[in-house]
């Protein structure tokens, strides 16, 4: 299951603004930025150190669509997953 603001605020019984304030104080990031950074750390490890198909990595990192994964990956790393995988396999 995905990690979403609504599910977290419902689970802890706090407002969205309170959740965002807590995340900013602890991580210096918004909830969305923090979740995306965690997902992208995992994505980078899986892309560079496994032979799992990108479509499997998308789901394993909590994305529901290939398009949203690719946009987030490019936003964070400046390259596509396949380009990063090629560079990693060459030891660059």
C-alpha positions, 0 to 999 in steps of 0.5 A: 500500500502507498504512503499518502498524507490522508492515510497518515493523518487518519492513522495518527489523528492529526491535521495535515498542517500538523503533519507537514509541520512535524516533517518540516521540523524533523527532515527539513522537507515536506511529507511529499518530498520526504516520501519521494526521497525515500522511494528514490533512494530505493529506486536508485539501489534497485536500478543500479544493483539488480537486474529487476525489470523497471516495471517491477521496480516501479511497483516496489518503490510505491508508484502506481504508474510508470509515468509518475515513476519516470518523472520522479526519477528524472527529477531526482537524478537527471537521467532515465532509469535505463540510462542510470542502469547502463552507466552503473553497469559500466562502472561510471 
